[in-house]
Amino acid sequence: MHSPEIAERLLDWYHAGRRVLPWRESRDPYHIWVSEIMLQQTRVEAVKPYYDRFLKALPTIADLAKAEEESLLKLWEGLGYYNRVRNLQKAACIIMEQYDGQMPADPDALLKLPGIGSYTAGAVASIAFGIKAPAVDGNVMRVFARLDADPEDILLPAHKRRIEAELLEIMPADAPGDLNQALMELGAMVCLPNGAPKCDTCPLQSLCQAYVKGTMTEYPVKKPKAKRTIEKMTVFLLESENRLVIRKRPAKGLLAGMYEFPHQEGFLSKKEAVEYVRSLGIEPVQVKPIAESKHIFTHKEWHMKGFSVKIDEIRLAEALENDRLTAEFLIAKEEIEKKYPIPSAFHAFTEYLQMQQGSAALKS
């Protein structure tokens, strides 16, 4: 059982100095929903430009429901976790069909929509509709773990349900959304993870058992994550004039439906890279190595090296005519930038291309 004083202190602190964020300027449930989905596993500063661009392109739930998949993925390009935006669209279609295009206010109804869990349902219901509904994520659980010096593993589903029930008990009927946002703000700005809380600025300092005991860095408790698997690959930027070879990933699985650069398993030597290119029926004119990079997913890491390969136009045309490049597309570079979603996993390679284009422009 927690004291209502927790809520009072948090609300006073929040109202006195909350951050100015674009999604806090609106009570539109669609805007709040989009922001909460974008903010999952993504930094606030990274989300801001995407949020504005997304709502400018798709200002209503109806626009989201009827958007073409490739334009939708292009709007999301760089945010990662692309199932988030696919689920947004699936949920938008259900809202159009079952709720006449109006976001449901009931948390239980929200929970039935694709991609919406208890945290997002609580955030939308409380912030947009003023309904008493807890929004508990990792930030909030960290705050409560330190507040109570709680030794229980915060990754256990039962632990989250308990925190939700305890938060509901102290939630004021007239400001449920503000309390949820105050807790999110405290976890993001003060009660920081990895043993670095800013206790001197915390409004709950004197109520915090971990602070009183000097054990803040021991909380929260959680079971260690399984080690990520490492996959090595060699990525190819196959260039002809101002065109580039890309291919579409399968419709299911990791980065489904996105576009990528051709690649091979393992780290290939320059000689092996040339052999691979020739196996496609393409004659390389110039082969340059690209610095190694890596991208971290939830359960795996991609370690990548690459080659920039200038290719012979005539042999390329023959390869395309003979279906040697059946899974690939030869696309103008400016078209790729405008229309084709390339996942952030390949950021180092798209950045390399942009640098090369910049150098070429300076020389011309």
C-alpha positions in Angstrom: 0.0 0.0 0.0 1.4 3.4 -1.0 0.5 6.8 0.4 -1.5 9.3 -1.7 1.3 11.7 -0.9 3.3 10.0 -3.7 0.8 11.2 -6.2 0.6 14.7 -4.7 4.4 15.2 -4.8 4.7 13.8 -8.3 1.9 16.0 -9.7 3.4 19.1 -8.1 6.8 18.3 -9.4 5.5 17.5 -12.9 3.3 20.6 -13.2 6.3 22.8 -12.1 8.8 21.7 -14.7 7.5 19.1 -17.2 9.3 18.9 -20.5 7.6 20.5 -23.5 7.0 17.7 -26.0 4.9 17.9 -29.2 2.5 15.1 -28.2 1.8 16.8 -24.9 0.3 19.7 -26.8 -2.6 17.5 -27.9 -5.3 15.4 -26.3 -6.2 13.8 -29.6 -6.2 10.0 -28.8 -4.8 9.3 -32.3 -1.8 11.6 -31.7 -1.2 10.1 -28.2 -1.5 6.6 -29.6 1.0 7.3 -32.4 3.5 8.9 -30.0 3.3 6.1 -27.5 3.9 3.5 -30.2 6.9 5.5 -31.5 8.3 5.9 -28.0 8.5 2.2 -27.4 12.3 1.4 -27.2 13.1 4.7 -28.8 14.6 7.9 -27.4 12.4 11.0 -27.1 14.7 13.2 -29.2 14.8 10.6 -32.0 11.0 10.4 -32.1 10.2 14.1 -32.4 10.9 14.6 -36.2 9.2 11.2 -37.0 6.1 12.2 -35.0 5.6 15.5 -36.8 6.3 13.9 -40.3 4.0 11.0 -39.7 1.0 13.1 -38.6 1.6 15.6 -41.4 1.5 12.7 -43.9 -1.3 10.7 -42.2 -3.4 13.3 -40.1 -6.3 10.9 -39.3 -6.9 7.3 -38.5 -8.7 7.0 -41.8 -5.5 8.1 -43.6 -3.4 5.6 -41.7 -5.9 2.8 -42.5 -5.7 3.3 -46.3 -2.0 4.1 -46.6 0.1 1.9 -48.9 2.5 -0.3 -47.1 5.7 1.0 -48.7 4.9 4.6 -48.1 4.0 3.7 -44.5 7.3 1.9 -44.0 9.2 4.8 -45.6 7.6 7.2 -43.0 8.9 4.8 -40.3 12.3 4.3 -41.9 15.0 4.6 -39.2 12.8 4.1 -36.2 13.2 0.3 -36.3 10.9 -2.4 -34.9 8.7 -2.2 -38.0 6.0 -4.4 -36.7 5.0 -1.4 -34.6 3.8 0.5 -37.7 2.2 -2.5 -39.3 0.2 -3.1 -36.1 -0.7 0.6 -36.1 -2.3 0.2 -39.5 -4.0 -3.1 -38.6 -5.5 -1.4 -35.6 -6.5 1.6 -37.6 -8.5 -0.6 -40.0 -10.3 -2.2 -37.1 -11.1 1.2 -35.6 -12.6 2.3 -39.0 -14.6 -0.9 -39.3 -15.8 -1.4 -35.7 -15.7 2.0 -34.1 -16.7 4.4 -37.0 -13.1 5.7 -37.1 -13.2 6.9 -33.5 -10.6 5.6 -31.0 -12.3 3.6 -28.2 -11.8 5.0 -24.7 -12.3 1.8 -22.8 -8.9 0.3 -21.9 -10.3 -3.3 -22.4 -11.3 -2.3 -25.9 -7.9 -0.8 -26.6 -6.2 -3.9 -25.4 -8.0 -5.9 -28.2 -6.3 -3.8 -30.9 -3.1 -5.1 -32.5 0.1 -3.7 -31.0 -1.6 -2.3 -27.9 -0.6 -3.7 -24.5 -1.5 -2.7 -21.0 0.9 0.3 -20.9 -0.3 1.8 -24.2 -3.9 1.2 -23.3 -3.4 2.9 -20.0 -1.6 5.9 -21.5 -4.2 6.5 -24.2 -7.2 6.0 -21.9 -5.8 8.2 -19.1 -4.2 11.0 -21.2 -6.8 11.3 -24.0 -10.0 10.4 -22.1 -9.2 11.1 -18.4 -10.0 7.5 -17.4 -8.3 6.0 -14.3 -6.0 3.5 -16.0 -2.4 2.7 -15.0 0.4 3.0 -17.6 3.3 0.9 -16.3 6.4 0.4 -18.3 10.1 -0.3 -17.4 10.6 3.3 -16.2 7.6 3.1 -13.8 8.6 -0.3 -12.5 12.1 1.0 -11.8 10.7 3.9 -9.8 8.5 1.6 -7.6 11.3 -0.9 -7.2 13.6 1.8 -5.6 10.7 3.4 -3.8 10.0 0.1 -2.0 13.5 -1.4 -2.2 11.7 -4.3 -3.8 13.8 -7.5 -4.4 11.3 -9.1 -6.8 12.2 -9.6 -10.4 10.5 -6.7 -12.3 10.3 -8.9 -15.5 7.8 -11.2 -13.9 4.3 -10.6 -15.3 2.8 -10.9 -11.7 5.1 -8.0 -10.6 3.8 -5.7 -13.3 0.2 -6.5 -12.4 0.9 -5.7 -8.7 2.4 -2.4 -9.6 -0.6 -1.6 -11.8 -3.0 -2.3 -9.0 -0.9 -0.2 -6.5 -0.7 2.7 -8.9 -4.5 2.6 -9.5 -5.1 2.9 -5.7 -3.2 6.3 -5.5 -4.4 7.6 -8.9 -6.5 10.8 -8.6 -9.8 10.8 -10.5 -9.2 14.3 -11.8 -5.6 13.8 -13.2 -4.9 10.1 -14.1 -3.1 11.1 -17.3 -0.9 13.6 -15.5 0.1 11.1 -12.9 1.0 8.5 -15.5 3.1 11.1 -17.4 4.7 12.3 -14.1 5.9 8.8 -13.4 7.2 8.4 -17.0 9.0 11.7 -16.6 10.5 10.8 -13.3 11.8 7.5 -14.7 13.2 9.1 -17.8 14.8 12.2 -16.3 15.6 11.5 -12.6 15.3 7.8 -11.5 17.6 6.7 -14.2 18.7 3.1 -15.0 22.1 1.5 -14.7 22.9 2.9 -11.2 22.8 6.6 -12.1 19.7 8.1 -10.4 19.6 11.8 -9.7 18.3 11.5 -6.2 19.0 15.1 -5.2 16.3 16.3 -7.6 13.7 13.6 -6.9 10.4 14.7 -5.3 10.1 11.3 -3.7 13.5 11.2 -2.1 12.4 11.1 1.5 9.8 8.4 0.7 12.3 6.2 -1.1 13.4 3.2 0.9 16.4 2.5 -1.4 17.6 6.1 -1.0 17.2 5.9 2.8 19.2 2.7 2.8 21.8 3.9 0.3 21.0 0.9 -2.0 19.6 2.7 -5.1 22.0 1.0 -7.4 20.8 -2.4 -6.4 17.4 -1.9 -7.9 15.5 -2.8 -9.9 16.2 -6.6 -9.8 15.8 -8.5 -13.0 17.0 -11.7 -14.5 19.9 -11.3 -16.9 18.9 -11.3 -20.6 20.0 -14.2 -22.8 23.1 -13.5 -24.8 22.4 -12.2 -28.3 23.5 -14.4 -31.3 26.0 -12.8 -33.7 25.5 -13.1 -37.5 28.3 -11.9 -39.8 27.6 -10.8 -43.3 29.1 -9.0 -46.3 27.0 -6.3 -47.8 27.3 -5.2 -51.5 26.6 -1.7 -52.9 26.3 -2.6 -56.5 26.3 0.7 -58.4 25.8 1.5 -62.1 25.9 5.2 -63.0 23.5 6.7 -60.5 21.5 3.5 -60.1 21.8 0.9 -57.3 20.8 -2.7 -56.9 18.4 -3.4 -54.0 16.1 -6.3 -53.2 13.0 -6.8 -51.1 13.0 -8.9 -48.0 10.5 -11.7 -47.5 6.9 -10.8 -46.4 7.4 -12.5 -43.1 10.2 -12.5 -40.5 12.8 -10.0 -39.5 12.4 -6.6 -41.3 9.6 -8.1 -43.4 8.8 -6.3 -46.6 11.6 -3.8 -46.3 14.3 -3.2 -48.9 18.0 -4.1 -48.5 21.3 -4.3 -50.2 22.4 -7.7 -51.5 24.5 -9.5 -49.0 26.2 -12.9 -48.2 26.7 -14.8 -45.0 30.1 -14.4 -43.4 33.0 -11.9 -43.9 34.2 -12.3 -47.5 37.6 -11.3 -48.7 37.9 -8.9 -51.7 38.7 -11.9 -53.9 35.6 -13.7 -52.7 33.5 -10.6 -53.1 34.6 -10.3 -56.8 33.7 -14.0 -57.3 30.2 -13.4 -55.8 29.5 -10.4 -58.0 30.6 -12.4 -61.1 28.4 -15.3 -60.0 25.5 -12.9 -60.6 26.6 -12.4 -64.2 28.0 -8.9 -63.4 31.5 -7.7 -64.2 32.9 -5.5 -61.5 34.8 -2.5 -62.7 35.9 -1.2 -59.3 35.7 -2.8 -55.8 36.3 -0.8 -52.7 36.0 -2.0 -49.1 33.5 -0.2 -46.7 34.3 0.0 -43.0 32.7 -2.6 -40.7 29.5 -1.8 -38.8 27.0 -3.5 -36.6 23.4 -3.3 -35.7 21.8 -4.7 -32.5 18.3 -6.3 -32.5 16.6 -7.6 -29.4 17.9 -11.1 -29.8 20.7 -10.9 -32.3 23.5 -8.7 -33.7 24.4 -8.2 -37.3 28.1 -7.6 -37.8 28.7 -6.3 -41.3 31.5 -5.5 -43.6 30.9 -4.2 -47.1 32.1 -3.5 -50.6 31.2 -0.7 -52.9 31.2 -2.2 -56.4 31.0 -0.2 -59.7 29.6 -2.5 -62.3 29.7 -2.7 -66.0 26.5 -1.5 -67.7 26.5 -3.9 -70.6 27.0 -7.0 -68.4 24.4 -5.7 -66.0 21.9 -5.4 -68.7 22.6 -9.0 -69.8 22.2 -10.3 -66.2 18.9 -8.5 -65.9 17.7 -9.9 -69.3 18.8 -13.4 -68.4 17.1 -13.3 -64.9 20.4 -13.6 -63.1 19.2 -10.9 -60.7 15.7 -12.3 -60.2 15.2 -11.0 -56.6 16.9 -7.6 -57.1 15.8 -4.2 -58.5 18.0 -1.6 -60.2 16.7 1.7 -58.9 17.8 5.3 -59.3 19.5 6.5 -56.1 17.2 9.5 -55.7 14.1 7.2 -56.0 15.4 4.9 -53.2 15.7 7.9 -50.9 12.1 9.0 -51.7 10.2 5.8 -52.0 12.0 2.6 -50.9 12.2 1.9 -47.1 15.8 0.8 -46.1 16.0 -0.4 -42.5 18.3 1.4 -40.1 20.3 -1.8 -39.8 21.9 -0.7 -43.1 22.5 2.9 -41.9 26.3 2.8 -42.3 25.9 1.9 -45.9 23.2 4.5 -46.8 25.4 7.0 -45.1 28.4 5.9 -47.2 26.3 6.4 -50.3 25.3 9.9 -49.2 28.9 10.8 -48.5 29.9 9.5 -52.0 27.2 11.5 -53.6 28.3 14.6 -51.7 31.9 14.1 -52.8 30.8 13.7 -56.4 28.7 16.9 -56.3 31.7 18.8 -55.0 33.9 17.6 -57.8 31.4 18.4 -60.5 
